[in-house]
Amino acid sequence: MAGPARAGLFVYAKDATRTARFYEAVTGMHRLHETAELIVLESPDIQLVVHAIPERYAREIDITEPPQRREEAACKFFFSVASLDAARSAAARHGGAVFDDTWQ
């Protein structure tokens, strides 16, 4: 994607590096930019900005191992991938999961 993204999403994460690695592995996005506070991932369709939650707030957040799937979240986003089996495998290797629902 040349120039500014036409669309993007901000994700706040207790462990920004781990979260970015997860999305890189599952979606095939690549790292465009990184600072101590944020990591920008990019695909031809969207930019994903993973922003580290400030420590004063992060210490109050408990992340289970493996992380808890949050089906009740108000916002969910999706990515088209070349292979659902590969995405499921990558998600599992990185402590996550791909939901079972699919749509044509």
C-alpha angles and dihedrals in degrees: 000000000000117000128355118349117258090212136017147163132220117216119187112212137182089215105031094179093053092045092049091049089052094054092043091053098043101039103028091237116153131223111259102172138357137191132165089270105037146023121206117209122189142197128171087267109041148000119234116203113200107198122194113236108237112261094243088063099031094061088063093056120087115206112195123219108266095026115254116254109237108211093162096062117129093226127045128171132197140207129203110231133189093237129020090197091055091046091050091049093048092047091052092049089054097047098262141092141228112231114247096232116102132180132199 
